Amino acid sequence: MEKNLIQKYNIPGPRYTSYPTVPYWDEQSFTVDEWKPTLLKSFEESNDKEGISLYIHLPFCESLCTFCACHKRITKQHGVETPYIETVLKEWQMYASLVGGKIRIKELHLGGGTPTFFNPDNLKYLLEKIFAAADVGPNPELSFEGHPNNTTSCHLKTLHGLGFRRVSFGVQDYDSKVQHTINRIQPFEKVKAVTEAARQIGYKSISHDLVFGLPFQTWESMSATIEKTKSLKPDRIAFYSYAHVPWVRGVGQRGFDENDLPSPEQKRELYEKGKKLLSELGYIEIGMDHFSLPTDSLYQSMLDKTIHRNFMGYSSSSTKLMIGLGMSAISDSWYAFAQNDKSVEGYEKRIHNGELPIFKGHKLNEEDLIVRRHILNLMCLLETSWENEEMDLPEMTEILARLQEMQQDGLIQITGKRLSITEKGRAFVRNIAMAFDLRMIRKQPQTKIFSMTV
């Protein structure tokens, strides 16, 4: 990658798991009463045809990983499990009552936090209650995030018995110095054992999460991590850029000196060399940060142009409605977003008061819906078009002017009313999407709210 391009485009920018991005939600005019009709509209449009996505946030972790930017609660007290599960089930019943019909689940993901913090029997109880109030569609995509250190054979067998066929293990980096710095001590042998166990039990898609740009990380440590990963041959690899946002996440991400982080040039080298090595191992780059083997459904969804991106990341199944359960979870009706209370106590209090635990959200206007589709196309398909009148925007002339320099730099190609991202431009997909981000352009942030794009 050309050094001058890194210097030019290494600016703060969103990761675009939504549009508008959370800092640009119009919270002042949003109300829960506005959210409910959009939920019902989306449910009526999609439930019978495709079903919905369900995300359940399980926030507890036994220790703090200092690179993590997730909403979590650190505790070793497992007595928190049952009260939290019962609260999530009450929220689920609220949604079931609100839509007034049996919900068809096409996709379900357990995220965190650490879902495998929970006892397997408690997870089984939670999911059986969820499924009892739902119609699980044919070939549902059920997945969970597992911590290699505490995901047991019982966890894997229990969830497989409930229909789970996808699991993602957080690896980050196998280098001992990096692991100690980010407080994630995780030997290769642990990852090997749990990966092989999942495969033997029958999981069809096993993913490993790797992170580049961590403190003290070098190409030597990163290449060694990828070589070890090669021996386990996961079906998918998420090769994430470390998002250093201590001004957002506070003490967790201030657990090391920023001078210990790789420079932007070194970080981009980690990505470029890592991408090349993954390609040599047979992995194909999907969208942003994700790689998969040709045999995995994520690759097929890219070919079919059915790949989707939302708050759960990339998915091979697309749904219009996503309901988020649990502390800090975000729901997406396509027409609006709604986020739950970010504290366990606040979340539980709202539920026990008989109200949806939503504390903020955003209702999309007509312009938002068009921009959202353009950005989703760029992030998933690496292309977009405004040939159809419904995809055109009055501001398209200004958008094209912002894209002109990127076109000159060879990052994109514009032919008529179509835009495609070049191979050279893949690394800058966030920058390209930002040219369409009308809300951010109209109101540039006065403080640092996003991680760097490189």
Secondary structure, DSSP 8 states (H G I E B T S, - for coil): --HHHHHHH--B----SSSS-GGG--TTT--HHHHHHHHHHHHHHHTTTT-EEEEEEE-EESS--TT--S--EE-S-GGGHHHHHHHHHHHHHHHHHHHTS-EEEEEEEEEES-GGGS-HHHHHHHHHHHHHTEEEEEEEEEEEEE-TTT--HHHHHHHHHTT--EEEEEEE---HHHHHHHT----HHHHHHHHHHHHHHT-SEEEEEEEES-TT--HHHHHHHHHHHHHH--SEEEEEE----HHHHGGGGGSS-GGGS--HHHHHHHHHHHHHHHHHTT-EEETTTEEE-TTSHHHHHHHHT--EEETTEEESS--S-EEEESTT-EEE-SSEEEEE-SSHHHHHHHHHTTS--EEEEEE--HHHHHHHHHHHHHHHHSEEE--SGGG--TTHHHHHHHHHHHHHTTSEEEETTEEEE-TTTGGGHHHHHHTT-HHHHHS--SS--S-B--
